[in-house]
Amino acid sequence: MKKMLLAVILLIVSIILISCGGRVDDESTISFSWWGTSDRNIATYQAIELFEERYPQYKVEPDQAPWSGYQTTLNNRLNRGTEADVFQVNYNWIYSMYGEDYFMDITELGLDLSHYPPNEHTPLSINGKVLGLSVSETGYIFYLNKNVYDLVDLDINEIKTWDDLMNAGQQISSAFPGRYAIGRLDAQQAAILMFTWLSQKTGKNVISENNTLNFTQAELIDAFNFISDLRSSGVLISSNVTDTHNDGPTNPNWTSQRYGGVVTWNTAISEYQNTLPNQGQSLVAVGMFQQTANENTNYGMYKKVSMAYAVSKRVEESDAKKEAVRTFIEFMTTDPEALEILGVDRGVTNHSLAQDLLRTATSKDFTQTLEWKGHETVQTFYQTQIENDINLYIHPYYEHATFRAIYEQPIENFLLNRITAVQAAQNIINRFDTELAKVIG
């Protein structure tokens, strides 16, 4: 009778744990959560299956999710102590989610970080603790649709400067009303474009070392006027009121090739590529347009760690669990077969040996992908800046969920023609420094 009662109690406890999002911990089971597209999900499941074949002593509990809502869910799980053993994060979450309290210092796993560039994990470190393993780096660059530019016999490779782009916009929109050299920008894209343009002119990052806005009101007004110039020249639509589609890759104006290009993270280009005819083979990575055609002054490249693998602080309590997690992470980031399966859908790794393996992969020429070409452009442009004492690494609070509205909302209102350039600039000036100070704490 006592044994039966004990069994019932254990069953009830198990049900409660499961319903609360928890689990009975097993040192040979590794839970792993990530966000991603269907392509990423398929590849990740294939890699997990291979891992379990290679290491039959371990079992992986996969937890896939779309991007929308992932951050909120992860934050809630961290607060309840029910996060996965390994979970995919944006680099800025290490700061906004109090990573030092919840994320394990991955150096305690014994991972070999010597094959990464020397400063790769500096942005992922707080007080000497490395709180995430860099999966890839990313930056905003332009991709142009050759099919649109071919309509007016324009060579994409000859478009180097902002003036070149505006001349192209005038030709495309004049010959084919309703078509644009680029098309529509959302507030996030317009913000990084404006700050890029200003950085090219001033050499300044948007946020200073003292955590304040680095641009003056006059400079911001100039940047808004620059957006107006792009509109009047046929590069951008005249107002976002005429196109309210918020999802760029599925926007019918994009899929029908009325829009001739996009500016986005090089790690996100497959989303745009996959919705074009013929698998988007007409897309070309062109980098970032410049103030002048001098190729020795390629400026305006904001860069960051695209995503990282973080480990629950709970893992450090067990040597067996640490060994299991270390084995899994090393497999996912350095195993030749796993690398070929995962490809560049999470971006291009900076791990030198892993990158060499991808270069020589036989299943696919990853170096010809838009992600890889974009990665090379980002790294080259960024290095040029560093050599000229310009550092545009993205501030860890630039994309903070609440702070970003301080600059994106005025930009959105400007794109909708609700406010003027002067009003938009003033709105940003009024709250930028105080709100940034609040979220930093």
Rosetta blueprint (number, residue, H / E / L):
1 M L
2 K H
3 K H
4 M H
5 L H
6 L H
7 A H
8 V H
9 I H
10 L H
11 L H
12 I H
13 V H
14 S H
15 I H
16 I H
17 L H
18 I H
19 S H
20 C L
21 G L
22 G L
23 R L
24 V L
25 D L
26 D L
27 E L
28 S L
29 T E
30 I E
31 S E
32 F E
33 S E
34 W E
35 W E
36 G L
37 T L
38 S H
39 D H
40 R H
41 N H
42 I H
43 A H
44 T H
45 Y H
46 Q H
47 A H
48 I H
49 E H
50 L H
51 F H
52 E H
53 E H
54 R H
55 Y L
56 P L
57 Q L
58 Y L
59 K E
60 V E
61 E E
62 P E
63 D E
64 Q E
65 A E
66 P L
67 W L
68 S L
69 G L
70 Y H
71 Q H
72 T H
73 T H
74 L H
75 N H
76 N H
77 R H
78 L H
79 N H
80 R H
81 G L
82 T L
83 E L
84 A L
85 D L
86 V E
87 F E
88 Q E
89 V E
90 N L
91 Y L
92 N L
93 W H
94 I H
95 Y H
96 S H
97 M L
98 Y L
99 G H
100 E H
101 D H
102 Y H
103 F E
104 M L
105 D L
106 I H
107 T H
108 E H
109 L H
110 G L
111 L L
112 D L
113 L L
114 S L
115 H L
116 Y L
117 P L
118 P L
119 N L
120 E L
121 H L
122 T H
123 P H
124 L H
125 S E
126 I E
127 N L
128 G L
129 K E
130 V E
131 L L
132 G L
133 L E
134 S E
135 V E
136 S E
137 E E
138 T E
139 G E
140 Y E
141 I E
142 F E
143 Y E
144 L E
145 N E
146 K H
147 N H
148 V H
149 Y H
150 D H
151 L L
152 V L
153 D L
154 L L
155 D L
156 I H
157 N H
158 E H
159 I L
160 K L
161 T E
162 W H
163 D H
164 D H
165 L H
166 M H
167 N H
168 A H
169 G H
170 Q H
171 Q H
172 I H
173 S H
174 S H
175 A H
176 F L
177 P L
178 G L
179 R L
180 Y E
181 A L
182 I L
183 G E
184 R L
185 L L
186 D L
187 A H
188 Q H
189 Q H
190 A H
191 A H
192 I H
193 L H
194 M H
195 F H
196 T H
197 W H
198 L H
199 S H
200 Q H
201 K H
202 T H
203 G L
204 K L
205 N L
206 V L
207 I E
208 S L
209 E L
210 N L
211 N L
212 T L
213 L E
214 N L
215 F L
216 T L
217 Q H
218 A H
219 E H
220 L H
221 I H
222 D H
223 A H
224 F H
225 N H
226 F H
227 I H
228 S H
229 D H
230 L H
231 R H
232 S H
233 S L
234 G L
235 V L
236 L E
237 I L
238 S L
239 S L
240 N H
241 V H
242 T H
243 D L
244 T L
245 H L
246 N L
247 D L
248 G H
249 P H
250 T H
251 N L
252 P H
253 N H
254 W H
255 T H
256 S L
257 Q L
258 R L
259 Y E
260 G L
261 G E
262 V E
263 V E
264 T E
265 W E
266 N H
267 T H
268 A H
269 I H
270 S H
271 E H
272 Y H
273 Q H
274 N L
275 T L
276 L L
277 P H
278 N H
279 Q H
280 G H
281 Q L
282 S L
283 L E
284 V E
285 A E
286 V E
287 G E
288 M L
289 F L
290 Q E
291 Q L
292 T L
293 A L
294 N L
295 E L
296 N L
297 T L
298 N L
299 Y L
300 G L
301 M L
302 Y L
303 K E
304 K E
305 V E
306 S E
307 M E
308 A E
309 Y E
310 A E
311 V E
312 S E
313 K H
314 R H
315 V H
316 E H
317 E H
318 S L
319 D H
320 A H
321 K H
322 K H
323 E H
324 A H
325 V H
326 R H
327 T H
328 F H
329 I H
330 E H
331 F H
332 M H
333 T H
334 T H
335 D L
336 P H
337 E H
338 A H
339 L H
340 E H
341 I H
342 L H
343 G L
344 V L
345 D L
346 R L
347 G L
348 V L
349 T L
350 N L
351 H L
352 S H
353 L H
354 A H
355 Q H
356 D H
357 L H
358 L H
359 R H
360 T L
361 A L
362 T L
363 S L
364 K L
365 D L
366 F H
367 T H
368 Q H
369 T L
370 L H
371 E H
372 W H
373 K H
374 G H
375 H H
376 E H
377 T H
378 V H
379 Q H
380 T H
381 F H
382 Y H
383 Q H
384 T H
385 Q H
386 I H
387 E H
388 N L
389 D L
390 I L
391 N L
392 L L
393 Y E
394 I L
395 H L
396 P L
397 Y L
398 Y L
399 E L
400 H L
401 A L
402 T L
403 F L
404 R L
405 A H
406 I H
407 Y H
408 E H
409 Q H
410 P H
411 I H
412 E H
413 N H
414 F H
415 L H
416 L L
417 N L
418 R L
419 I L
420 T L
421 A H
422 V H
423 Q H
424 A H
425 A H
426 Q H
427 N H
428 I H
429 I H
430 N H
431 R H
432 F H
433 D H
434 T H
435 E H
436 L H
437 A H
438 K H
439 V H
440 I H
441 G L
